[in-house]
Amino acid sequence: MFGLTAIPALKAQSASAPMNDTSSLKVMVEARGIVKVLGDAPNQVKVLKGVDLDLNAGELTLMMGPSGSGKTTLLSILGCILSPTEGQLTVAGHPTQGMSKEGLADLRRRHVGFVFQGYNLVPTLTAVENVMLALDLRDINGPEAHDMAAEALEQVGLAHRIKASPSKMSGGEKQRVAIARSLAGSPSVILADEPTAALDGTNGRAVMELLAQVAQDTNRAVLAVTHDHRTLEFADRIVRIDDGRIASSERPKIDGTSVPSEPTAH
């Protein structure tokens, strides 16, 4: 168990906002008309075909869709790893159109945290050192970085494992270190790519419970790309993408609709 209910750093959504009202939520990511073409003529492939998507602070959004639908490409664009061929993207109030690669990298370092399916931990570093590595990329180092990394690990229930190396951790612990790394530096957006795919049911559920609590912060948006139907119950919003387009968007907790056990085919 994480024991996260006693952790003040994971802020709950403001009680002043009605549970069925999203108008007061801040838009942390705004994507309009996103098109992405990969490859060179005559073998070009249009992976994204005009995607409009907002990510609100205080919400856990799940993105689902078949293989080849454009999920990973869209995640990479929202995280400023790739640039769209066409369209406009704003991250934490910063328009990215016309930004250089260096500018995008700086925006990504300051405002975006990533959680990967394969954890992407450095095997020779301890848990706290792995989190400090992310802070070093944000030009935060020394004792300040150590304290911030230790705090992030405490937030995910791993205060007792800060000196453990990845080889001594379970899969669930590794993913929690990865989430702590994404939280370090208080990014505006957390993007998770199949965060439960390598985990068993118990650890997968625990990781989703953690992401759902992280998403309660009204200054942060969380998006998780997933094929795991067990994650649906944790979603504030479920977005389905198919053939490079947003096929549907629903908020089961607000709409009062039941969460399907299987994704809807489009």
C-alpha positions as CSV (number, residue, x, y, z in Angstrom):
1,M,0.0,0.0,0.0
2,F,1.2,3.5,-0.8
3,G,-0.3,5.4,2.2
4,L,-0.8,8.4,-0.1
5,T,-3.8,9.9,1.7
6,A,-1.5,11.5,4.3
7,I,0.8,13.1,1.7
8,P,0.0,16.9,1.5
9,A,2.1,17.4,-1.7
10,L,-0.6,15.6,-3.8
11,K,-3.3,18.2,-3.8
12,A,-6.9,17.4,-4.2
13,Q,-9.1,19.2,-6.7
14,S,-10.5,22.4,-5.3
15,A,-13.8,21.7,-3.5
16,S,-15.2,25.0,-4.8
17,A,-15.5,23.5,-8.3
18,P,-18.6,21.4,-8.9
19,M,-17.9,17.8,-9.6
20,N,-19.9,18.0,-12.9
21,D,-18.3,21.2,-14.1
22,T,-15.1,21.3,-16.1
23,S,-15.3,24.9,-17.1
24,S,-13.2,26.1,-14.2
25,L,-10.3,23.7,-14.9
26,K,-7.2,25.1,-16.5
27,V,-6.2,23.9,-19.9
28,M,-2.6,22.8,-19.6
29,V,-2.2,21.4,-23.2
30,E,-4.2,22.7,-26.2
31,A,-3.8,21.0,-29.5
32,R,-5.6,22.2,-32.6
33,G,-5.6,20.7,-36.1
34,I,-2.5,18.5,-35.4
35,V,-1.3,16.7,-38.5
36,K,1.8,14.6,-38.6
37,V,3.3,13.2,-41.8
38,L,6.1,10.6,-41.6
39,G,8.5,9.6,-44.3
40,D,9.4,11.0,-47.6
41,A,7.4,11.1,-50.9
42,P,6.2,8.8,-52.4
43,N,6.1,6.7,-49.2
44,Q,4.7,9.4,-46.9
45,V,2.2,8.3,-44.2
46,K,-0.2,10.7,-42.6
47,V,-0.3,9.4,-39.0
48,L,-2.4,12.2,-37.5
49,K,-5.1,13.8,-39.6
50,G,-6.2,16.9,-37.8
51,V,-6.4,16.2,-34.0
52,D,-8.0,18.6,-31.6
53,L,-7.4,17.8,-27.9
54,D,-7.3,19.7,-24.6
55,L,-5.7,18.3,-21.4
56,N,-7.2,19.9,-18.3
57,A,-5.4,20.2,-15.0
58,G,-7.1,18.2,-12.3
59,E,-8.0,15.3,-14.7
60,L,-6.6,11.9,-15.5
61,T,-7.2,11.4,-19.2
62,L,-6.8,7.9,-20.8
63,M,-6.1,7.6,-24.5
64,M,-7.1,4.3,-26.1
65,G,-7.0,3.0,-29.7
66,P,-5.8,0.2,-31.9
67,S,-2.1,-0.3,-32.9
68,G,-1.2,2.2,-35.6
69,S,-4.0,4.7,-34.6
70,G,-1.5,7.4,-33.8
71,K,-1.5,7.3,-30.0
72,T,2.3,7.3,-29.5
73,T,2.9,9.9,-32.2
74,L,0.4,12.2,-30.6
75,L,1.9,11.6,-27.2
76,S,5.3,12.5,-28.6
77,I,3.9,15.7,-30.1
78,L,2.1,16.7,-26.9
79,G,5.3,16.1,-25.0
80,C,7.4,18.3,-27.4
81,I,9.5,15.4,-28.6
82,L,8.1,15.6,-32.1
83,S,6.8,18.7,-33.9
84,P,3.6,18.5,-35.9
85,T,3.6,18.9,-39.7
86,E,0.6,21.2,-39.4
87,G,-1.4,22.6,-36.5
88,Q,-0.9,24.5,-33.3
89,L,0.2,23.3,-29.9
90,T,0.3,25.2,-26.6
91,V,1.8,23.7,-23.5
92,A,1.4,25.4,-20.1
93,G,0.5,28.6,-21.9
94,H,3.5,28.5,-24.2
95,P,2.7,28.3,-28.0
96,T,5.2,25.9,-29.6
97,Q,4.8,27.1,-33.2
98,G,8.1,28.3,-34.7
99,M,10.1,27.1,-31.7
100,S,13.6,25.7,-32.3
101,K,14.6,22.2,-31.2
102,E,16.4,23.8,-28.3
103,G,13.3,25.8,-27.3
104,L,11.1,22.7,-27.4
105,A,13.6,20.8,-25.3
106,D,13.7,23.6,-22.7
107,L,9.8,23.7,-22.6
108,R,9.8,19.9,-22.3
109,R,12.3,20.0,-19.4
110,R,10.4,22.6,-17.5
111,H,6.8,21.5,-18.0
112,V,6.6,17.9,-19.0
113,G,7.2,14.7,-17.1
114,F,7.2,11.3,-18.8
115,V,6.4,7.8,-17.5
116,F,7.5,5.0,-19.8
117,Q,6.4,1.3,-20.0
118,G,9.9,0.1,-19.7
119,Y,10.7,2.3,-16.7
120,N,13.9,3.7,-18.3
121,L,15.8,3.7,-15.0
122,V,19.6,3.7,-15.0
123,P,20.5,0.3,-13.5
124,T,23.7,1.6,-11.8
125,L,21.9,4.4,-10.0
126,T,19.8,4.2,-6.8
127,A,16.2,5.3,-6.7
128,V,17.0,8.8,-5.5
129,E,19.8,9.1,-8.0
130,N,17.5,8.2,-10.8
131,V,15.1,10.9,-9.8
132,M,18.0,13.4,-9.3
133,L,19.0,12.7,-12.9
134,A,15.7,14.2,-14.1
135,L,16.3,17.2,-11.9
136,D,19.8,17.7,-13.3
137,L,18.2,18.1,-16.7
138,R,16.3,21.0,-15.2
139,D,19.5,22.5,-13.9
140,I,18.7,21.5,-10.3
141,N,21.5,19.7,-8.5
142,G,23.4,19.3,-5.3
143,P,21.6,19.1,-1.9
144,E,18.5,20.8,-3.3
145,A,18.1,18.1,-5.9
146,H,18.6,15.3,-3.4
147,D,15.9,16.8,-1.1
148,M,13.5,17.2,-4.0
149,A,14.1,13.7,-5.2
150,A,13.6,12.2,-1.8
151,E,10.3,14.2,-1.4
152,A,9.1,12.8,-4.8
153,L,9.9,9.3,-3.7
154,E,8.0,9.9,-0.5
155,Q,5.0,11.0,-2.5
156,V,4.9,7.7,-4.3
157,G,5.4,5.7,-1.1
158,L,9.1,4.8,-1.5
159,A,10.8,6.9,1.2
160,H,12.2,3.6,2.6
161,R,13.7,2.6,-0.8
162,I,15.6,5.7,-1.8
163,K,19.0,3.9,-1.7
164,A,17.7,0.7,-3.5
165,S,19.0,0.0,-7.0
166,P,16.6,-1.1,-9.8
167,S,17.9,-4.7,-9.6
168,K,16.6,-4.9,-6.1
169,M,13.1,-3.5,-6.9
170,S,9.9,-5.1,-8.0
171,G,8.2,-4.0,-11.3
172,G,5.7,-2.0,-9.3
173,E,8.5,-0.2,-7.3
174,K,10.4,0.6,-10.5
175,Q,7.3,2.2,-12.0
176,R,6.7,4.2,-8.9
177,V,10.3,5.5,-9.2
178,A,9.5,6.4,-12.8
179,I,6.4,8.3,-11.6
180,A,8.5,10.0,-8.9
181,R,11.0,11.0,-11.6
182,S,8.2,12.5,-13.6
183,L,6.9,14.4,-10.6
184,A,10.3,15.9,-9.7
185,G,10.4,19.6,-10.5
186,S,6.5,19.9,-10.4
187,P,5.8,19.7,-14.2
188,S,2.5,21.0,-15.6
189,V,1.9,17.9,-17.6
190,I,2.6,14.2,-17.0
191,L,2.5,11.9,-20.0
192,A,2.5,8.1,-19.4
193,D,3.0,5.5,-22.2
194,E,1.4,2.2,-21.3
195,P,2.3,2.6,-17.6
196,T,0.7,-0.8,-16.5
197,A,1.7,-2.9,-19.5
198,A,4.6,-4.6,-17.8
199,L,2.9,-5.0,-14.4
200,D,0.6,-7.7,-12.9
201,G,-2.9,-6.8,-11.9
202,T,-2.1,-5.8,-8.3
203,N,0.8,-3.6,-9.2
204,G,-1.0,-2.2,-12.3
205,R,-4.0,-1.1,-10.1
206,A,-1.7,0.4,-7.5
207,V,0.1,2.5,-10.3
208,M,-3.2,3.7,-11.7
209,E,-4.4,4.7,-8.2
210,L,-1.2,6.7,-7.8
211,L,-1.6,8.4,-11.2
212,A,-5.3,9.2,-10.4
213,Q,-4.2,10.9,-7.2
214,V,-1.4,12.7,-8.9
215,A,-4.0,14.0,-11.4
216,Q,-6.0,15.6,-8.6
217,D,-3.5,18.5,-8.5
218,T,-5.4,21.4,-10.1
219,N,-2.1,22.7,-11.5
220,R,-1.3,19.5,-13.4
221,A,-2.8,17.4,-16.3
222,V,-2.1,13.7,-16.6
223,L,-2.5,11.7,-19.8
224,A,-1.9,7.9,-20.0
225,V,-1.9,6.0,-23.3
226,T,-3.1,2.5,-22.5
227,H,-4.5,-0.8,-23.9
228,D,-5.3,-2.0,-20.4
229,H,-9.1,-2.1,-19.9
230,R,-8.6,-2.4,-16.1
231,T,-7.4,1.2,-16.1
232,L,-10.8,2.6,-17.3
233,E,-12.3,2.9,-13.9
234,F,-9.7,5.4,-12.8
235,A,-10.3,7.8,-15.7
236,D,-11.8,11.2,-15.4
237,R,-11.9,11.3,-19.2
238,I,-11.5,8.6,-21.9
239,V,-10.4,9.6,-25.4
240,R,-10.4,7.1,-28.2
241,I,-8.3,7.6,-31.3
242,D,-8.6,5.7,-34.5
243,D,-6.9,6.2,-37.9
244,G,-5.2,9.4,-36.8
245,R,-8.4,11.1,-35.6
246,I,-10.2,11.5,-32.3
247,A,-13.1,9.1,-32.5
248,S,-14.8,9.9,-29.2
249,S,-14.4,11.6,-25.8
250,E,-16.3,10.9,-22.7
251,R,-16.2,11.7,-19.0
252,P,-17.9,8.7,-17.3
253,K,-17.7,10.2,-13.8
254,I,-19.5,13.3,-14.9
255,D,-21.8,11.9,-17.5
256,G,-23.0,9.1,-15.2
257,T,-22.4,6.5,-17.9
258,S,-21.0,3.1,-17.1
259,V,-17.4,2.5,-18.1
260,P,-17.3,-0.3,-20.7
261,S,-15.2,-3.4,-20.0
262,E,-14.0,-3.4,-23.5
263,P,-13.0,-0.5,-25.8
264,T,-15.5,0.5,-28.3
265,A,-14.6,-0.4,-31.9
266,H,-14.5,2.3,-34.5
